[in-house]
Amino acid sequence: KLDFGVTTEVADVAFHANQWWIAVNEGITTGTNRTHASLFLYDGAAISSILFDEVGVGVQRIGWIMPLNGVMYVCWMDLSGTNVIGYVSGRSVKPLGYFTGNLPTYEKKTLYKNYILFVSSGLIYSIGSATPEFPIAISQLADGGHPTDGGLAAPFGTRMIASLDGTNYRLAQFSALDTACTWKSVIIPVINGRA
């Protein structure tokens, strides 16, 4: 029903608030080319191909969209090459946090215990808050484990990632915690040197 024109790419699709949300990148979406991104809202019961509304994200590239608790979250890359996660507010997007790495796409995100998990440059991150009273934060959770990371999912509450290790495809779940760490502080215990 919908035709967004030549050199456009549908980055992600989600159903939220009784409408289809369609994230579209216009222009050449590879390399460092500038693209224009938009979010279109479409009534799935409509018999025509008329879009309901549009949220202009601007001269940027959308990676994924995800509805959570009545809010539509968006991950995009800005003009500087920095990745941003934000939310739709009216007809604009508001940034919540920034991270480096490649722009994650629709298959590299999932929902786990009120957090959005996503993969960027082989690292698995989370964004969210344990309760509404706490601020939203982006944290690195794990390493993907293999050179080429694929899709991320949490079926039945088990976080899993698909990957490619040379010629072998793998499906792995999160396991154990790494307890190896180093501690640094700007506080110097000067009292220990006194007699």
N, C-alpha and C positions, 0 to 999 in steps of 0.2 A: 504493500500500500504506500510506503513512504520512499521517496527518492531524494536524497540530500545533495545530489549532483556529483560531478566528476571531481576527482582527487579528495574525496571525503572518506572517513573511516569511522565506523561505529565502534567506539572504544569499549562501551559497556552498556548493559540494559538492566533496569531494576523495576519492580512493580511496587509502588508505594502510594498511599493515600488514594487508592482507586484510580491511579493513572500509571501509565508506562513512562519511566524516565529514561531518556536515550541520550547518552554522552557521545558527542560527535566531534571529531577533529577534522578540520578543513585544511587542505594543503598537503604537502609532502611530509609524512610523519616519521621519516627516518633521519638519522644524523642530527645535526644542529639546525635544521631548517626551521623557520618560523611557521607556526601553525596558528589557526584561530580555533578556539574550542567553545562549544555551546552545549547546554543541557536543554533538550526539548521535552515537553510534557505532552503526552498523547493519550487520549481516552481510548482504551482498548475496545470499547463497545461501539465506537464510532463507525459509521458506514462509509465515510469519506476519508480522504487522506489529508485532512486539515489538522495541523498541529495546534494544540491548545495554547501553549505558552512557550517562552524561551528564556533561559537564564544565560546571559552572555558572560562567559568566563574570561574572555579576552584573548590577547595574543599569547597563548600558552597551549600546553598539550595535556589532555586528561588521560590518566592511567586507569582509574576505576571509580565507581560510585557504590555506596553501600548505605541502605536505610537501617537505622538503629534507633529504637525508642522514639519514633516520630520525627527524627532528624535525618536529613540526607547528607551523608559525608562524601566528600570529593577529594581525590588525590590527583594533583597535577604538578607539572613542571613549569616554573616561571621562566622569564626571559634570561635570567642569570644562570640557568641550569640547575637551580636548587629545587628540590622536591618539597611540596607543601601538602599538608592535609588540613582541610577546612570543612565548613558546612555551608549549606545553602541558607541564606537569610533574605527572604523576599526575592528580588531579581538579581542578587549578587552572591558571591561566595566570600566568606570570612575565614582567614587563616587561623589555625589552632597551633600548628607546630611545623617544624622544618627538619629535613634529614637529607643526607647526601647519599649517593649511589645511583643506580639506574632507576628509571620510573617503573614501578610495579604495574602490571596489567591485571585485567579482570580475573584471571585464573590464579593469581598469586595473592589472594586475600580470602579471609574467612572470619567467621564470628566465633569467639570462644569466651564464655563466662563474662559477657558484657564488654569485652574488649574486641577490637578489630585487629587481627593478626595479618601481617603482610610480609612478603619477601622482597628484598632489594639487594642486589649485588651479592647474593649468596648468604645474606644475613636475615634472620627472622626477627621482625619487630612487632611491638604491640602499641596500640594507642587506645586510650580510654581512661576510665576512673573507676575505682572499686565501688564508690558510692557517689551520688550527685553532689555531696558536700565537698569532695576533694577536687582539685583542679585536674584537667586532662593532661596526660604526659605521654611522651613517646619513649619507649625503652627497647633496647635490644634484648631479645630473649634467648636466642640460640644461633648457632651456625648451621647452615643448610646441610653440611656434612659431605657433599660431593661437588665436583666441579661445576656441573650444570644443574641448577635447581629448576623445578617445574612447578606444578600446581600445589597449592596448600589447602588443606581441608581439616575439619574437626568433626567427623561423623561420630555420633554416639558419645561426644565429649572427649574423643581421643584425637590429639593434634597429630596430623600426618603430613608428610611432604614427599612428593615424587621428585626423582632426580635421575640424571644420566651420569654414570661413572664409566667413561670410555665408550664401550659398546653395550654395557649392561644397564637396563632400566631398574631402578630401585624404588621401593615404597617404604619409608621409615617413619616411626613414631618417636616422639620426644621420650628421652629416658634419662634418668638420674640428673644430678646437678653437678657442675664443676665447682669444686671447692678450692682450687688453686687460685691464689690471688696475691697481689702485693699491695701494701698499704703505704701511703705517703701522706705527710701532714706538713703544714706550714708552721706548726707549733713546735718550738724547740724546748725540750725540758732542761733549762739552765740550772735548776735547783739541784740536779743530780751531781753536778761538779763541785758542790760546796761540801766542806767537812763539818 
